[in-house]
């Protein structure tokens, strides 16, 4: 992978500052899906979001079919499954569960050093 190559896009949306949470999205270049290439970008955004906005929790949502795209983040303990909506999302063939993943500010504080953030 070229050092100047874009590996993906990460961002935040639907912030609720009263309750202290928001949602995050992470998209990787198709050829890098599931490789963990976007993990550093996710880590930087988590650091920024928890520090700047004083959030207590950040959620990501995906379908059961797409859950494998988050496998590297789940494998390293960055995200944990928090809940599911059964048979919620139509995928063109059948209904998929909607899966909610999360990380709390406290959990991030304990693991942020694994990502070499200063």
HURA-V8895 format. One line per field, one symbol per residue. psi: psi as a letter, one per 20 degrees, with the letter a starting at -180 (. if undefined). Layout:
# HURA-V8895
psi: ???
This chain:
# HURA-V8895
psi: pphjppiapqrqrlpnhgikrrqqqopqphijpjijhihggggghgggghggilqiqpqqqrrghjhhhjghhghjjgqqphrqoplhppjihrpqqpppqrprgggghhihhijkp.
